[in-house]
Amino acid sequence: MAKIGRNEKCPCMSGKKYKHCCGSGDKRPVTRQLSPEEQLKITLMSGVEEIQEQAERKKAVTREIGVFFFYSTTKGDAWLLEMTDRDCVQVAKAGERLDVPIDENPETIEVNWSHVFRIRNKTLELTAYSDKSVVAMKDAPSQKINAMARRIRKKFSVEQLQKVHLNPSTEGETA
């Protein structure tokens, strides 16, 4: 493990500088650095937990982490959307947290996506993988979802987007 600088963020993830947190005592605790996969898992799971909390409170909130978009509604529903493959999964329903279908191992993080989404006529449409049923989500923040998709299209080349299945040529059809 590399030496932790006094002014770096503390590895305990408190958000404080090391010198004001775990480094304030005489002995420095031995803490292993998290792998990028573990950091993503923590970030993804913290985003899921935050949006579930907002859904319990029945607050309409949106949040972005990397290529992930989270939103909750005033009805207490919450969804996690992955913007490159257009996959999504519900994480709260009517103010109740749902089990999050996220599995991790040292090499990968897998999400068992339940739906694919698109923006059609300014409305978020979800198509279930299980039975191909289509549902229009009228209370979803479609405009914000579409704006995030546009930002991702600007950030990555056409070749990169084709590798992750996001179609950059159908902006009005696909989010």
C-alpha positions in Angstrom: 0.0 0.0 0.0 1.3 3.4 -0.9 1.7 6.1 1.8 -1.3 8.3 2.3 -0.6 12.0 2.1 -1.9 14.2 4.9 -3.9 16.4 2.5 -5.4 13.5 0.5 -9.0 12.3 1.1 -9.1 9.7 3.9 -9.4 6.1 2.6 -12.2 5.5 5.1 -14.4 7.5 2.7 -15.5 10.0 5.3 -14.9 12.8 2.8 -12.4 14.5 5.2 -8.7 15.0 4.7 -6.6 12.2 6.1 -5.0 14.6 8.6 -8.4 15.5 10.0 -9.8 12.0 10.2 -7.9 8.7 10.6 -4.5 10.4 10.4 -5.2 12.7 13.4 -3.8 10.2 15.9 -0.1 9.2 16.4 -0.6 5.8 14.6 -1.8 5.6 11.1 -4.3 2.7 10.6 -3.4 0.1 8.0 -6.1 0.6 5.3 -6.1 -1.1 1.9 -6.9 1.0 -1.1 -10.1 0.1 -2.9 -9.9 -1.3 -6.5 -11.7 0.7 -9.2 -14.4 -2.0 -9.3 -14.9 -1.6 -5.5 -15.0 2.1 -5.8 -17.6 1.9 -8.6 -19.7 -0.6 -6.5 -19.6 1.8 -3.6 -20.5 4.7 -5.8 -23.3 2.8 -7.6 -24.7 1.4 -4.4 -24.5 4.7 -2.6 -26.4 6.3 -5.5 -29.1 3.5 -5.4 -29.4 3.9 -1.6 -29.7 7.7 -1.9 -32.4 7.5 -4.6 -34.3 4.8 -2.6 -34.3 7.2 0.4 -35.7 10.0 -1.7 -38.4 7.6 -3.0 -39.3 6.7 0.6 -39.8 10.4 1.2 -41.7 10.6 -2.1 -39.5 13.4 -3.4 -38.8 13.9 -7.1 -35.0 13.8 -7.4 -32.5 13.1 -10.2 -28.8 12.2 -9.9 -26.1 11.3 -12.4 -23.0 9.1 -11.7 -20.8 8.4 -14.7 -23.1 6.7 -17.3 -25.8 6.0 -14.6 -28.9 8.1 -14.1 -31.1 7.8 -11.0 -34.5 9.3 -10.5 -37.3 9.1 -8.0 -40.9 10.4 -8.2 -43.4 11.9 -5.9 -45.3 8.6 -6.1 -42.3 6.9 -4.4 -41.0 5.1 -7.5 -37.2 5.1 -8.2 -35.2 3.8 -11.2 -31.6 3.2 -12.2 -30.8 3.8 -15.8 -27.6 3.0 -17.7 -27.2 5.4 -20.5 -25.0 3.6 -23.0 -26.9 0.3 -23.4 -30.3 1.9 -22.4 -30.9 -0.6 -19.7 -32.8 0.1 -16.5 -34.2 -1.4 -13.3 -36.6 -0.3 -10.7 -35.2 0.2 -7.2 -38.2 1.5 -5.3 -42.0 1.2 -5.8 -44.6 3.2 -4.0 -42.2 4.4 -1.4 -40.8 0.9 -0.6 -37.2 -0.1 -1.4 -36.8 -3.0 -3.8 -34.0 -5.6 -3.7 -31.2 -4.2 -5.9 -30.2 -6.8 -8.5 -26.5 -5.9 -8.4 -23.9 -8.7 -8.0 -20.1 -8.1 -7.8 -17.0 -10.2 -7.8 -13.4 -8.9 -7.9 -13.4 -8.5 -11.7 -16.9 -7.3 -12.6 -20.1 -5.7 -11.3 -23.2 -7.1 -12.9 -26.7 -5.6 -12.8 -29.7 -7.8 -13.7 -31.5 -5.2 -15.8 -35.2 -5.7 -16.1 -36.1 -3.2 -18.9 -34.7 -1.3 -21.8 -35.7 2.4 -22.2 -36.1 5.1 -24.9 -37.5 8.5 -25.1 -40.4 8.7 -27.5 -42.6 11.8 -27.9 -40.9 13.4 -24.9 -42.0 10.4 -22.7 -39.8 7.7 -21.2 -40.9 4.3 -22.5 -39.8 1.1 -20.8 -39.9 -2.3 -22.5 -39.7 -5.3 -20.2 -37.1 -8.0 -21.1 -39.4 -10.7 -19.6 -42.5 -10.2 -21.7 -41.7 -7.3 -24.1 -44.6 -5.2 -22.6 -44.2 -1.4 -23.0 -45.0 1.1 -20.4 -45.0 4.9 -20.8 -43.6 6.6 -17.7 -45.4 10.0 -17.8 -43.9 11.2 -14.5 -40.3 10.4 -15.4 -37.8 13.3 -16.0 -37.6 12.6 -19.7 -36.0 15.9 -20.6 -33.1 15.4 -18.1 -32.6 11.8 -19.3 -32.4 13.0 -22.9 -30.0 15.8 -21.9 -27.7 13.3 -20.2 -27.8 11.1 -23.3 -26.8 14.1 -25.5 -23.9 14.9 -23.1 -22.6 11.3 -23.4 -22.9 11.4 -27.2 -20.7 14.6 -27.2 -18.2 13.1 -24.7 -17.5 9.9 -26.7 -16.7 9.3 -30.4 -19.1 7.5 -32.7 -16.9 4.4 -32.7 -16.8 4.3 -28.9 -20.6 4.7 -28.8 -21.1 1.9 -31.3 -19.0 -0.4 -29.0 -21.4 0.3 -26.1 -24.6 0.1 -28.2 -25.7 3.8 -27.9 -26.9 4.9 -31.3 -25.8 8.6 -31.8 -27.8 9.2 -35.0 -31.3 8.8 -33.5 -31.3 11.5 -30.8 -35.1 12.0 -30.7 -35.8 8.2 -30.6 -33.1 6.9 -28.2 -31.9 8.1 -24.9 
